[in-house]
Amino acid sequence: MAGPVQSIERAAAILRLLAQGSGRLSLGEVAASLGLAKGTAHGILRTLQSVDFVEQDKATGKYQLGAALLHLGTSYLDINELRSRSINWTDALAARSGEAVRLGVPLEGKVLIVHHVFRPDDTFQTLDVGSLLPLHASALGKILLAYGTTPLEPLMESALENYTRYTLDSPQQLSRALAEIRDTGWAFSAQEMMMGEAGVAAPIRGQGGLVVGAVGISGAMDRLCDTKGRPLGSLVGLTRDAARAISRDLGAARW
């Protein structure tokens, strides 16, 4: 197994150093603090500066963390805030619905599951945190598409992958489904990714009302749906109530 890369270790040490104290250090201070030659420290700082992880003050010549790195940190904190503020509500949703609950956010054209509450029974279940779901074949993903949380155009321009005979695999079908979601305020998927499974989801809004994620329940068709294959109204209501509660905790206005 390959060992650690020294230049990356040194870059990480510089970033940690800049994150401490005042966050503004000269080249000499960086080099002295880490025991590096000035030429070595300067080369790493210049590289970090080229990718906007570090910025240099023109007046003083001192270095500080850059906007790109701060943006990455903010994104991480946003996801963790979303997860932490949803825990009580997702636990309650699982208990009241009797189904598994998942929280999703967009990531590189997929839905990233950032929180998962098991169905409250004794059956064997696998933790989905970190897994990726297709946008067009999941209730969580269709919420993110319908409200512009993730761009729709790249998906429409590519061939929509077909998972089952119920998958919405044409742009026309998907467009109609997204329009209906915006009208009703919730999404439904029935055997679109896996036969026998269904899902209901609703949008989570942050400050300003923008949709930042989705929360939903998933389970067997015969538990989530009526005899006509439509989701039970009680489960839709519970899901929407949970989404509203999480949204309020994130600072969204009542909706």
C-alpha angles and dihedrals in degrees: 000000000000118000128234120296108245097210091054091048090052092047090051090049090053092050091050090049092052090049090060129077117346092348092224117102136163123235090255092051092050093048094046094046093053099034093243131143111255091241092054094046091047092052093051093045091051090051092049089047092053091060093042094248089119132032129199122217108232094211099049102020090228123140130234138169113290132235095252093056092046089051091053090050092049091051090052092049091047092056092046092048090050090051096044094048092048099051098090093043096046091049089052092047091053091049094048097042098037089224139105116272126209134185117210138191130178121268125171097326095320140082113259114208106222099170133024130183115195122237105266099248138085098262121121111265135177122223110246099193108131095019122125125228128194114260097222098043102048133066091230092052095048090055090054091048096044094054098040096249087134124023117266099197099076090051093049092049093055131061110274108234114242114222100167137356088269097056115120095240101163127073090231093056092046094047091053091048093050092049090053090050091055089050097048101031096230140072135223133195123190118190090323096131102019131013115253095019130106137180141197123199141175134195125264114212129202132199111320092026098273116147108246100172146337136250124203150157125237134191148114119334092234091057099041100039141056125234090279093056096253122130118263110260092227091059092048089052094049091049094049092047090053091048091051092049093051090046091053090051089053091054101261119147117250113281 
